[in-house]
Amino acid sequence: MEQRIGSSSQPLKSEPVKGAGFDPAFIPGLTPPASGRTEDDGPEKDPEVAEAEEAEEAEEAAPEQEETAQTSPSEPEEADADGPVFEASDRRARIVADSRGVRLSLDDQECEFRWDEIGAVETETARFGKRYTVTVHTPDRRWYPIEIEAPARSRFTEWDEQLDAVLDAYFEEDAE
């Protein structure tokens, strides 16, 4: 146990105040403030060096932006046209199951599972409310649940039938 002697209050940190009471070298109208920088600003950079660094960062960010534009969840993705496809989404979450595997996305987070990476797919419906939960289990004993809010409880049976058709077509083939 550490004990302190004296006041436990810490001094307040505030913006520097101009005036003779705080800076004895300050004379209004004659001397500028001691420095135009604060401690947080860090060392000043040469403008040419700063522009070069910004250009490099922009070049590095460009390929990442192209990749995210290609895999945007709002764009339809190419799927196997002759096989069944299951797709369900709400304002935040989305699940797509087709010949390539199962893709889950929630807000800006996405994960994709090929059929050989999946151990089981489990569905669950809430007793009350309109939440449809799909959980993807992997062979290494991890699971990835996603909840989708259905427009109506009647959609649950439709989604179960569509997902079962996809699982029957693709999941069982790879298990054999």
N, C-alpha and C positions, 0 to 999 in steps of 0.2 A: 504494500500500500504506500503510495507516494503522498506526502503531505507538503503543502506549500505554506510558506509564511508570507503574509501580506495580502494584498488585494488580488482577487481572482479575475477582475475585469481586465479585458484587453483594450489597448488603445484603438480608437476608431480610425479606420482608413478612409480617407475621403479625397476628393480631388484637390490638387494644390490650390491654395488661396493666395492671390496676389496682395501684397501690402507689406509695409515696413514691419509689422508685428510678426510676420512669418518669414520674411526674407530681408535681412538687414541691408543688403546691397540694393534693394529696390527703391528707385526714386521715380515717382510717377512722371511720365512724359520724357524722361531722359534715358532710362535704361530699359532694354527689352527684358522679358522674363529670362531666367537663367538658361533655359533650353526649351525648344519647341516640341521636344519629344518627351514621352513619358517612359517609364520602365517597361511597360508592356509592348511598346512599339518595336523594340529590338534595334539592331544596327540599321542605319540607312543603307539602301542599295542604290547602285548606279542605275539610272533609268534604262539604259541599254541592256544591262544584265537582267533587270526585272522583266523587260519585254521578251527577251530570249527565253527566260524560264516559263513565262506564260504561254509562249508559242509551243514549247516542248510539251507542256501539260495538255494543251489542246490537241496536239498530235497523238498523244497517248490515249486521250479520252475518245477520240474519233472512232477507232475500231470497236471499243466497248459499246458506244452508242449504236453502231451498225448492228452488232450482235443482238442487242436488246430489241432493236427495231424488228429484226427478223423473227424473234421468238416472243413477240408481244402477245399476251393472252387474249387481247381483243380481236386479233386477226384470226381467221379460220386457218387451221393447220391441215396440211395434206394428210389424209388417212387412206387406208385401204378401202377403195370404193366398193368392192364386192363383199366385204365382211361387215358384221354388225359393229356399231359404234354407240357408246354410251357417253352422253354429255349432260351434265347438270351444273347449274351455276346460280348464284345470287349476287347481291351487290358487292360482296367481298370475296367469296370463295368460288372455286371452279374445280370440277373433276372431269377428266376426259379419259376414257378407256377405249382403245382400239387395237389394231394389229401391232402397233409399235410398243404398247404397254399401257401403263397407267400414269397419268400426269395430274398432280395436285398443285393448286396455287391458292394462296391466301394473301390478299393485298399485294405486296411486291415480292413475296417469297414464293419460290417454285421448287418442286422436286419431281423427278421423273424416274419411273421404275420400268425396266424391261421385264418381259414375262419370266425370264430365267432368274431374276432377282427377287421375285415375289414368292413367299411361302403360303400366304393365304390372304383372302380379301373378305372382310366382315362388314355387314351392314346392320344398322340399328336405327330404330325409329323411337322418337320420344313418346312417352305415354300421353302426355299432354303437350300441346304446341305443335309446331310445324318444322321441327329439326330432323334432318336426315343425316345420319353419321355414317361415313364410309371409312374403314380402318384398313390400311395396307400393312400386313405383317411380312417381315423379311426372315430368311432362314437364320440370321444371326441374332434372333430374339429381340428385334426392335420393331416398334409399331408406329405408324404415322396416321393419326386420325384427322379427318376434316369434316366439319359440320356445314351443311347447306340448308338454308331456310327455304322451304317449299312454298309456292304460292297458295297451295291448298293441300290438305292431308290426302286427298284422292291421288295426288301425284306419286305418293310413296309406292303403291303397287305397280304403277307404270315404270318407275325408275328401277324397282327390283327386277321386273321382267326384262328390261333392257340390259341391266348389268349382268343378269344370269345368262342372257344370250351371248354377251361378249365373253364372259368367263368360260362358258361351254365351248365356244369357238376357239379361243386362244390359250387359255390357261391349262386346260386338260391336255392339249397337244404336247406342250413342253414337259409336262409331268411324266409322260410315258416314256 
